[in-house]
């Protein structure tokens, strides 16, 4: 009778280890996914051009938000007005 209790305890321990491993690995994969979250093109109608959203553009966008004292949020979730403000800012600044 002691054997089934030990078997259940061993299974619980394995499930616990699997859950803890997943808890450690998932945040790291989420960060990597967020870095490459928005590789697409945006049409800038006011300036009659198109911008490819990549890591460089994301870094510029983060700089824009910092300079304007705004909390980071994805560009795709920004309002059209904020997106237009960003493109105006980008066209006024040379690429660095």
Backbone as a printed PyTorch tensor [residue, N CA C, xyz], in Angstrom:
tensor([[[  0.8100,  -1.1950,   0.0000],
         [  0.0000,   0.0000,   0.0000],
         [  0.8580,   1.2650,   0.0000]],

        [[  2.0240,   1.1980,   0.4950],
         [  2.8950,   2.3670,   0.5290],
         [  3.3140,   2.7500,  -0.8860]],

        [[  3.4320,   1.8110,  -1.7670],
         [  3.9070,   2.0640,  -3.1200],
         [  3.0290,   3.0610,  -3.8940]],

        [[  1.6990,   2.9640,  -3.9340],
         [  0.8940,   3.9420,  -4.6770],
         [  1.0620,   5.3710,  -4.1580]],

        [[  1.2210,   5.5440,  -2.8540],
         [  1.3890,   6.8820,  -2.2990],
         [  2.7040,   7.4850,  -2.7900]],

        [[  3.7650,   6.7050,  -2.8250],
         [  5.0460,   7.1890,  -3.3180],
         [  4.9660,   7.5230,  -4.8060]],

        [[  4.2230,   6.7220,  -5.5520],
         [  4.0660,   6.9570,  -6.9770],
         [  3.3520,   8.2940,  -7.2240]],

        [[  2.3280,   8.5790,  -6.4750],
         [  1.5900,   9.8370,  -6.6070],
         [  2.4810,  11.0130,  -6.2070]],

        [[  3.2390,  10.8630,  -5.1570],
         [  4.1400,  11.9320,  -4.7190],
         [  5.1920,  12.2120,  -5.7910]],

        [[  5.6940,  11.1870,  -6.4280],
         [  6.6770,  11.3520,  -7.4980],
         [  6.0710,  12.0640,  -8.7030]],

        [[  4.8310,  11.7360,  -9.0340],
         [  4.1540,  12.3920, -10.1470],
         [  3.9230,  13.8660,  -9.8350]],

        [[  3.5360,  14.1630,  -8.6080],
         [  3.3210,  15.5590,  -8.2130],
         [  4.6200,  16.3500,  -8.3220]],

        [[  5.7010,  15.7210,  -7.9070],
         [  7.0020,  16.3850,  -7.9700],
         [  7.3920,  16.6670,  -9.4230]],

        [[  7.1580,  15.7030, -10.3220],
         [  7.4750,  15.9070, -11.7420],
         [  6.6130,  17.0210, -12.3440]],

        [[  5.3260,  17.0210, -12.0240],
         [  4.4430,  18.0750, -12.5320],
         [  4.8700,  19.4470, -12.0220]],

        [[  5.2790,  19.5030, -10.7750],
         [  5.7530,  20.7520, -10.1870],
         [  7.0080,  21.2400, -10.9300]],

        [[  7.9380,  20.3470, -11.1980],
         [  9.1670,  20.7140, -11.9050],
         [  8.8660,  21.1960, -13.3270]],

        [[  7.9270,  20.5290, -13.9950],
         [  7.5500,  20.9440, -15.3500],
         [  6.9310,  22.3390, -15.3160]],

        [[  6.0390,  22.5750, -14.3600],
         [  5.3860,  23.8850, -14.2470],
         [  6.4080,  24.9760, -13.9330]],

        [[  7.3310,  24.7030, -13.0540],
         [  8.3460,  25.6950, -12.6990],
         [  9.2780,  25.9690, -13.8840]],

        [[  9.6340,  24.9410, -14.6260],
         [ 10.4800,  25.1250, -15.8130],
         [  9.7740,  25.9970, -16.8350]],

        [[  8.5040,  25.7410, -17.0550],
         [  7.7290,  26.5420, -18.0080],
         [  7.6370,  27.9860, -17.5320]],

        [[  7.4740,  28.1840, -16.2500],
         [  7.3700,  29.5360, -15.7030],
         [  8.6680,  30.3110, -15.9150]],

        [[  9.7910,  29.6300, -15.9210],
         [ 11.0730,  30.2930, -16.1420],
         [ 11.3420,  30.5500, -17.6200]],

        [[ 10.9020,  29.6690, -18.4900],
         [ 11.1990,  29.7660, -19.9110],
         [ 10.2350,  30.7040, -20.6360]],

        [[  8.9670,  30.7020, -20.3140],
         [  7.9810,  31.4910, -21.0420],
         [  8.2500,  32.9930, -21.0470]],

        [[  8.6330,  33.6230, -19.9370],
         [  8.9150,  35.0650, -20.0140],
         [ 10.0410,  35.3990, -20.9900]],

        [[ 11.0490,  34.5760, -21.0740],
         [ 12.1600,  34.8250, -21.9920],
         [ 11.6950,  34.7440, -23.4390]],

        [[ 10.8430,  33.7820, -23.7650],
         [ 10.3500,  33.6740, -25.1390],
         [  9.3950,  34.8110, -25.4550]],

        [[  8.6770,  35.3070, -24.4660],
         [  7.7650,  36.4270, -24.6840],
         [  8.5540,  37.6880, -25.0310]],

        [[  9.6610,  37.9300, -24.3530],
         [ 10.4870,  39.1100, -24.6310],
         [ 11.0140,  39.0500, -26.0550]],

        [[ 11.4950,  37.9020, -26.4820],
         [ 12.0030,  37.7580, -27.8450],
         [ 10.8840,  37.9990, -28.8420]],

        [[  9.7050,  37.4700, -28.5860],
         [  8.5730,  37.6640, -29.4890],
         [  8.1840,  39.1360, -29.5570]],

        [[  8.2360,  39.8500, -28.4480],
         [  7.8690,  41.2550, -28.4420],
         [  8.8670,  42.1040, -29.2240]],

        [[ 10.1230,  41.7080, -29.2410],
         [ 11.1230,  42.4720, -29.9810],
         [ 10.8430,  42.4380, -31.4770]],

        [[ 10.2330,  41.3720, -31.9500],
         [  9.9640,  41.2180, -33.3770],
         [  8.4720,  41.2480, -33.6630]],

        [[  7.7200,  41.9780, -32.8460],
         [  6.2650,  41.9140, -32.8750],
         [  5.6210,  42.5940, -34.0560]],

        [[  6.2850,  43.5280, -34.6850],
         [  5.5380,  44.4030, -35.5830],
         [  6.2590,  44.6460, -36.9050]],

        [[  6.9120,  43.6230, -37.4700],
         [  7.6240,  43.8130, -38.7310],
         [  6.6090,  43.9210, -39.8620]],

        [[  6.2240,  45.1620, -40.1780],
         [  5.2820,  45.4150, -41.2590],
         [  5.5260,  46.8080, -41.7980]],

        [[  4.8000,  47.1650, -42.8160],
         [  4.9810,  48.4830, -43.4270],
         [  3.8140,  49.3840, -43.0750]],

        [[  4.1560,  50.6700, -42.8700],
         [  3.1560,  51.6850, -42.5510],
         [  3.2070,  52.7660, -43.6240]],

        [[  2.0470,  53.1310, -44.0920],
         [  1.9540,  54.2010, -45.0820],
         [  1.8600,  55.5380, -44.3550]],

        [[  2.7520,  56.4320, -44.7120],
         [  2.7660,  57.7860, -44.1620],
         [  2.1920,  58.6980, -45.2440]],

        [[  0.8980,  58.8870, -45.2070],
         [  0.2090,  59.6280, -46.2790],
         [  0.6290,  61.0960, -46.3280]],

        [[  0.8450,  61.6980, -45.1870],
         [  1.2130,  63.1240, -45.1660],
         [  2.5310,  63.3730, -45.8960]],

        [[  3.4600,  62.4190, -45.7890],
         [  4.7660,  62.5800, -46.4270],
         [  4.8990,  61.7350, -47.6950]],

        [[  3.8190,  61.0610, -48.0440],
         [  3.7480,  60.2540, -49.2680],
         [  4.8890,  59.2440, -49.3670]],

        [[  5.0810,  58.5080, -48.2720],
         [  6.0670,  57.4380, -48.2900],
         [  5.6140,  56.2910, -47.3930]],

        [[  6.4090,  55.2440, -47.4020],
         [  6.1170,  54.0510, -46.6170],
         [  7.3050,  53.7590, -45.7180]],

        [[  7.0110,  53.3210, -44.5120],
         [  8.0600,  52.9990, -43.5480],
         [  7.9380,  51.5340, -43.1500]],

        [[  9.0560,  50.8200, -43.2030],
         [  9.0760,  49.4410, -42.7300],
         [  9.3510,  49.4590, -41.2330]],

        [[  8.4790,  48.8270, -40.4740],
         [  8.6640,  48.7790, -39.0280],
         [  9.5910,  47.6270, -38.7080]],

        [[ 10.7430,  47.9410, -38.1490],
         [ 11.7280,  46.9290, -37.7780],
         [ 12.3480,  47.3520, -36.4440]],

        [[ 13.3790,  46.6780, -36.0170],
         [ 13.9910,  46.9970, -34.7250],
         [ 14.5430,  48.4240, -34.6840]],

        [[ 15.1130,  48.8860, -35.7870],
         [ 15.6420,  50.2610, -35.8170],
         [ 14.5140,  51.2710, -35.6440]],

        [[ 13.4240,  51.0490, -36.3670],
         [ 12.2970,  51.9730, -36.2630],
         [ 11.6990,  51.9220, -34.8660]],

        [[ 11.6620,  50.7430, -34.2930],
         [ 11.1240,  50.6050, -32.9350],
         [ 11.9830,  51.3780, -31.9380]],

        [[ 13.3120,  51.3480, -32.1280],
         [ 14.1960,  52.1050, -31.2360],
         [ 13.9650,  53.6120, -31.3820]],

        [[ 13.7520,  54.0700, -32.6070],
         [ 13.4520,  55.4940, -32.8220],
         [ 12.1180,  55.8680, -32.1750]],

        [[ 11.1420,  54.9710, -32.3090],
         [  9.8280,  55.2150, -31.7070],
         [  9.9510,  55.3070, -30.1810]],

        [[ 10.7530,  54.4310, -29.6070],
         [ 10.9710,  54.4840, -28.1540],
         [ 11.6270,  55.8090, -27.7540]],

        [[ 12.5630,  56.2950, -28.5760],
         [ 13.2040,  57.5860, -28.3060],
         [ 12.1680,  58.7100, -28.3870]],

        [[ 11.3070,  58.6370, -29.3970],
         [ 10.2280,  59.6300, -29.5430],
         [  9.3440,  59.6520, -28.2900]],

        [[  8.9280,  58.4720, -27.8470],
         [  8.0670,  58.4130, -26.6570],
         [  8.7900,  58.9790, -25.4390]],

        [[ 10.0540,  58.6550, -25.2950],
         [ 10.8280,  59.1510, -24.1550],
         [ 10.9350,  60.6750, -24.1990]],

        [[ 11.2340,  61.2200, -25.3580],
         [ 11.3560,  62.6730, -25.4920],
         [ 10.0290,  63.3940, -25.2370]],

        [[  8.9350,  62.7020, -25.5080],
         [  7.6150,  63.2930, -25.3050],
         [  6.9790,  62.8470, -23.9840]],

        [[  7.7930,  62.2180, -23.1380],
         [  7.3680,  61.8060, -21.7980],
         [  6.1170,  60.9280, -21.8290]],

        [[  6.1360,  59.9580, -22.7480],
         [  5.0130,  59.0330, -22.8720],
         [  5.4780,  57.6340, -22.5210]],

        [[  4.5800,  56.8620, -21.9730],
         [  4.8590,  55.4720, -21.6300],
         [  4.8660,  54.6320, -22.9090]],

        [[  5.7530,  53.6240, -22.9630],
         [  5.8470,  52.7930, -24.1610],
         [  4.5500,  52.0240, -24.3960]],

        [[  4.1500,  51.9870, -25.6390],
         [  3.0650,  51.1370, -26.1270],
         [  3.3630,  50.8560, -27.5950]],

        [[  2.8500,  49.7740, -28.0900],
         [  3.1280,  49.4020, -29.4750],
         [  2.6070,  50.4720, -30.4170]],

        [[  3.3810,  50.7140, -31.4590],
         [  3.0010,  51.7150, -32.4490],
         [  1.6570,  51.3550, -33.0870]],

        [[  1.4470,  50.0770, -33.3190],
         [  0.1990,  49.6410, -33.9580],
         [ -1.0230,  49.9410, -33.0920]],

        [[ -0.8130,  50.1220, -31.7970],
         [ -1.9230,  50.4320, -30.8790],
         [ -2.0930,  51.9420, -30.6550]],

        [[ -1.1760,  52.7320, -31.1950],
         [ -1.2520,  54.1880, -31.0420],
         [ -2.3950,  54.7310, -31.9070]],

        [[ -2.9510,  55.8500, -31.4960],
         [ -4.0090,  56.4850, -32.2810],
         [ -3.4190,  56.9940, -33.5980]],

        [[ -4.2760,  57.2290, -34.5690],
         [ -3.8120,  57.7650, -35.8560],
         [ -3.1040,  59.1060, -35.6570]],

        [[ -3.6250,  59.9240, -34.7440],
         [ -3.0000,  61.2270, -34.4850],
         [ -1.5860,  61.0410, -33.9430]],

        [[ -1.4370,  60.1210, -32.9880],
         [ -0.1030,  59.8870, -32.4300],
         [  0.8330,  59.3100, -33.4860]],

        [[  0.3270,  58.4170, -34.3250],
         [  1.1550,  57.8780, -35.4020],
         [  1.6020,  59.0010, -36.3380]],

        [[  0.6910,  59.8880, -36.6920],
         [  1.0520,  61.0160, -37.5600],
         [  2.0580,  61.9380, -36.8830]],

        [[  1.8840,  62.1850, -35.5960],
         [  2.8530,  63.0040, -34.8490],
         [  4.2380,  62.3700, -34.8860]],

        [[  4.2610,  61.0370, -34.7400],
         [  5.5400,  60.3310, -34.7820],
         [  6.1980,  60.4860, -36.1540]],

        [[  5.4340,  60.2920, -37.2390],
         [  6.0160,  60.4100, -38.5810],
         [  6.5130,  61.8310, -38.8300]],

        [[  5.7790,  62.8240, -38.3500],
         [  6.2560,  64.2150, -38.4860],
         [  7.5750,  64.4030, -37.7500]],

        [[  7.6510,  63.8690, -36.5440],
         [  8.8820,  63.9360, -35.7510],
         [ 10.0260,  63.2570, -36.4960]],

        [[  9.7540,  62.0750, -37.0700],
         [ 10.7930,  61.3170, -37.7900],
         [ 11.3060,  62.1030, -38.9950]],

        [[ 10.4210,  62.7890, -39.7030],
         [ 10.8460,  63.5180, -40.8970],
         [ 11.6020,  64.8090, -40.5520]],

        [[ 11.4260,  65.2840, -39.3560],
         [ 12.1660,  66.4730, -38.9280],
         [ 13.5630,  66.1260, -38.4140]],

        [[ 13.7930,  64.8700, -38.1210],
         [ 15.0840,  64.4440, -37.5540],
         [ 15.8390,  63.5870, -38.5470]],

        [[ 17.1050,  63.8440, -38.7370],
         [ 17.8940,  62.9500, -39.6020],
         [ 18.0750,  61.5980, -38.9030]],

        [[ 18.2190,  60.5700, -39.7060],
         [ 18.4360,  59.2290, -39.1250],
         [ 19.8090,  59.1820, -38.5050]],

        [[ 19.8710,  58.5310, -37.3590],
         [ 21.1560,  58.4150, -36.6450],
         [ 21.5100,  56.9860, -36.4610]]])
